[in-house]
């Protein structure tokens, strides 16, 4: 066996001589690897008598600690040196002119959300936001969605491990309705007039569904709001969004657990083969859902339904964009294809604003 002190000096000199991280890794393997010099010395301890094995074993452990510390110190020094060399090598001259790239494009989803915000903003709505990871209470219970409802099943919803501080199960929100709940619970009393745009998550994936998609929902609560206000708001929105002044709009009775009465909203259109034209025609196309806020939802948010009432509505942003801009497949929204974005995207200077309008 080599003398521990001699072995220590030899290994430390090799560590110090390493000029790159690759060189240092080779030194580490040759010293501490399965067939390394120090490892082989450790394996030979069994050939010594008890007293000698104890003395040499302690000495080899001291050598091992010293070599490991030296390797870590040298590694940090070499990594810092490589970083500095890379910074010098990859320095950017900020005085160079811009590269001749095409101007970027605003994604249709971002554009559509901005359009909707401007339309509802002109009606007096403000934007409200909430977390993507919600709890079971805000996402389901407060909205009068019973435990046996399909939306609360594992195959339809992305649940997150663990629970919140209040003990409720965590879930990726399946709609932006929890934002409405948070808006109502945050205020001591109405009036409330908010819209909630944002991402939502459901276990769907095909040409018309995506695991992640966008919704925009609206909520109005006060003492005098009624169904007529709801109809007037949505008719004006549909006509402004699609740019058709006399766009036919109809309301069909429907069911949602969080509104009563509830309705689906259809807009007039004409279908000729695969071509769809929004406007006058003999056909109808469903665009969104709505209704008067259910009294139990108001109660769950600490609002007296005997004094206050209101309406709510919600729609998919991607679906609205597909209808307005003639995009045939939902999945292409998330393909990150620059050719697609150049075709369907918008120039940044075209972004809607309260001043310029749509």
N, C-alpha and C positions, 0 to 999 in steps of 0.2 A: 504494500500500500504506500501511496505517496504521503509524505509528511503534510499534515493539514495546513501549516503555515506556508509551505512551499506551494501547495495547491492554491491557496488563497491568493498569494501574490501573482501567480500565473493567470488565474481567472480574472482578477481585477485589472491586470494589464491588458487583457484581451477586451474587456468591457470598455476601458478607456480608449483603446485604439479604434473602436468601431466608429466609422465616419457617417454611416447612414442608418436608418431604422431597419433596413433589411440586414445590414451587417450585424447590428445588435441582436436581431432575432436569431441569426445563425449562432452567435455566441451563446445566447440563452439556451438554445437547444443542445449545443455541444457540452454545456455545463450542467443543465438541470433537466434535460430531456430524458426519455426512457433509457437511452443508451449513453447519456452524458457522463462526463468524467466524475462529477460529484455523485451522481446516482450510482455509478458502478462502485465507488468507494463505500457508499452506504450498504450496498448489497454484500460486501465482503466482511462486514462487521461480525457476521455469524461465525466466521472462522477463528476469531480471537477468543482468548479466555475472558472470564467475566470482568475482571478489573481492567484489563486492557480495552475491552469492548466499551466499557463505560467512559473511559478517558477519551478514547478516539471518537466515540459517538458524540460526546459533548463538543469536541473540537470541530467535528464536521458540521454539526448544526450551527455552530458559530460562523463557520465559513459560508454555509448556505445562506444565512441571514445577511451576511455582509455582501455576498454576490447579488442577492435579490435587491437589496437596497441600492447597490451601485447601478444595477440595470435600470431600476425605476428612475433614478436621478439622471442617468445618461439618456434615457428615453425622453424625458421631459425636455432636456437640453436640445436634443436632436430634433424633436418635434417643433420646438420654438424656432430653431434655425431654419428648418424646412419651410415653416409658415412665412418667416421673414423673406426668404428667397423667393417664395411664390408671390408674395405681395409685390416685390420688386419686379419680378418677371411679368406679372399680369397687370401692371399699372395701366390705367386708362387715361388717355389724354382728353380731358373734358373740353378742350378748346376745338376739337375736331368738329366739322359740320355734321348735322344729323344724317343718318343713313337714309337712302331713298326708299323707305318702306311705304307701302300703301297706308293711308289713314285707317285707324281701327274702326270697328263697328260696335254699336250698342246692341246687345242681345235682344231679340224680340220679347223675351219675358220681362226684362228690365224696362223696355219701352212700354209694354202693355200696362205694367204696374204704375208707371209714371202717368200714363194717360188716365187710368182709373182714379188715381189720387187727385189729379187736377179736376176731373169732373165732379167727384164727391166733395173736394175741397171748396169748389164754387158753391156747393149747397150748404156749406157750414160744418162739414165733418172734419174731425182732426184724426191724425194717424196714431194708433196705439200699437204697442209691440209687447211681446211676451217671450218666454224661454222656449226653445225647441224641445227640451226634455221636461215633460210635465209630470204631475202626479195624477193618480187615478181620480181624485176628487174633482180637480179642475177640468180634466179631459172628459170624464163620463158622469160621475155622480151628480155634480152641480147642474149638469145639463139635462137631468131627468132621464138619463140613459140607464135602464135597469141592468142588473148583473147578467141576465140571460141574453142580452142583446148581442147579435153576431159581431158587432164592432169590438166587443170586449174579449173576443176569443183569440187564442194564441195565433191561429192561422191568418188572422186579418190585421193584427196589430204587432208592432215591434216593441216588446217590453224590455226594460233595462233592469239588470240585476240590482237588488237592494231596494231599499225604501227611503223616502225622504225623512226630514226631521219630524214630520207629523205622523209618520208611520204609514203613509199611503204609498202604494206601489208606483214605481217610476215607469214612464212610457214615453216614446217619441210621439209627440202630439199628432193625432189623426186628422185634425182640422184646426183652424185658427180660432174656433169658438172659445177655447180657454182664455184667450185675450179679452173677450167680452166679459167673461166671469171676473177676471182680475180687475177690469175697468169698473164694473159695478160694485165689487167688494172694496175697492180703494176709495170710493166716494161715500161721504156720509149720506148724501141724498142726491137724486137726479136734479136737473136734467143731464142726460148723457147723449152725446152724438159722436160716435167714433167709427172708424173703419180699421180693419186689422188685416193688412197684407202680410204674407210670409210663407215660408216653407212648411209643408206638412208631409207625413210619412205613413204609407200603408203598404201592406204586403200584396201588391199588384204589379204585374209587368207584362204588357203586351202593346199592340199598336196604339191603343187608346188609354192605357194606364201605365203609370210609372211608380216605382217604390218611393220616389221623392218627387213631389210636385208642389205647385204654388196655389194658394187660395187668397181671395180677398173677401172679407165678411164685413157687414155693417150692423150697427146697433143704434137705436134711438129709444130712449126711455124718458118720459115725462108724464104730466097729468092729463094731457089732452090728445096725444098722438093716437090715431086710429088707422084702420085698414085703408082708408082713402089716401092718407099721407104716404103709406107704403107703396100703393099703386102709382101715385103720382111721381114719387122719387125714382122708382125703377123704370117707368116708361120714359122719363126724361133721360135717365142714364143710358138706356139701350139706344135711344135715338141719337144721343150725342156721341156715344162710343162708336157706333157703326156709321155715323154720318148720314143717316136717312131721316129727314124731318118728319115724314108721315109713316114711319116704320110701324106696321101692325104689331101689337103686343097683346097677348091674352094670358089670363091666370087660370090654371086648372087646380081644383082641390087635390090635396095630397096629404101626406102624413110625415111629420118629423116629431120626435119625442120632446124637443125643446121649444116648439111653437104650437099654438092652437088659436085660431085655425091656421092651417098651412097651405101653401100653394106652390106649384111649379110654374115658372114663367116661360112662355114660348114666344118666339118672334116669327114674323112672316118671312117666307122665303119661296123660291121656286127651284125645283130639282129637275134637271134635265140630264138623264144619264148620270155621269160622275161629276157633273158641273152643278155647283150650288151657288145661288145668287141671293144675298140678303136683301130683303125689301118686299115689295108686293109680289104676291103669288098665291097659288092655291095650297101651299104646304106650310107646315109649322115645324119649328125646330126648338127643342128645349135648351134654355140658356142658363137658368139658375133656379135656386129654391129660396123660399121666403115664408114669412108668417108672423103672426103676433106672438110676442114672447110669452111662453107658458107661465102661468102664475107660480108654479112650483119652482121654476128657475129664479124668478124674482125673490121668492121666499128664501131659497138657498143662498142668495146674495145679500140677505138682510134688507130687502126692499119690500114694502107693504103693497101687495097686489090690489088691495082695496083702494089705494090712493093713486098708484102709478101703473102705467101700462106702456107698451112700446112695441116696436117691430124689429125684426132681424132678417138678414138675407146673406147669401153666400154663393160664390161661383168660383170655378176653376180658371186660373189665369191662362194656363196653356190652351185650354179649350177655346177661350175667347180669342186668343191670338191666332189659333189655327183657323177659326172661322173668318176673322177679319182679314188676315194676310194670306189665306189660301195655302197653309202649310198642311200637307197630307198625313204626316206620321209624327206622333208625339215623341217617339224615341230619338228623332234627329235633333231635338232640342239639346240633348246631352251628349252628342257624339263628338263635340269639340272639333268639328270639321270647318276649317277656315273658308273653304269654298261655299259651304252652306251659309256661314255667317255673312260673307260678302254679299250673298244673294238676298237673304232675308233680313240682315241687320240694318241699322240706321246710323247715319253720321251723328257724331256727338252734338253738333250744332243744331240738330233737329229735335233735341230733347224737349218735351212739353214743359211749360212753366206757367205759373199764375199770370205772368205778364203776356207771354206769347200765346197761351192757350195750347190747343192740340196742334 
